[in-house]
């Protein structure tokens, strides 16, 4: 292995206001990329700032709907948004590698 990619999810939140509001799911993350040198030590190739601020969000149902059925809708939306965030990270890393 010569490259290590560390992905951190920095926040997961439901945002909205009022009584039983419609809530927006927001997920943010950052990435660090390390490369192994000829001496087998790891060096930071791209610090977290290179791909920081990546986020994914989607408007969602009202608060009570998020909680129904053991939070099934919440868990599915989180999975969907993590998939979207992973695609954004991949795109950003590919763009950086071409520079």
LINTAGI-V166701 format. One record per backbone hydrogen bond with DSSP energy under -0.5 kcal/mol. CO is the residue of the C=O (numbers start at 1). NH is the residue of the N-H. If there is no record, write none. Layout:
((CO | NH) (CO | NH))
This chain:
((2 | 36) (4 | 6) (4 | 34) (5 | 7) (6 | 32) (8 | 10) (8 | 30) (11 | 28) (13 | 15) (13 | 26) (15 | 24) (18 | 20) (18 | 21) (21 | 63) (23 | 25) (23 | 60) (24 | 15) (25 | 58) (26 | 13) (27 | 56) (28 | 10) (28 | 11) (29 | 53) (29 | 54) (30 | 8) (32 | 6) (33 | 45) (33 | 46) (34 | 4) (35 | 43) (37 | 40) (41 | 37) (43 | 35) (43 | 45) (45 | 47) (46 | 33) (47 | 50) (47 | 51) (48 | 31) (48 | 51) (51 | 54) (54 | 29) (56 | 27) (58 | 25) (61 | 23) (62 | 65) (62 | 66) (63 | 67) (64 | 68) (66 | 74) (67 | 71) (68 | 72) (69 | 72) (71 | 75) (72 | 76) (73 | 77) (74 | 78) (75 | 79) (76 | 80) (77 | 81) (78 | 82) (79 | 83) (80 | 84) (81 | 85) (82 | 86) (83 | 87) (84 | 88) (85 | 89) (86 | 90) (87 | 91) (88 | 92) (89 | 93) (90 | 94) (91 | 95) (92 | 96) (93 | 97) (94 | 98) (95 | 98) (96 | 99))
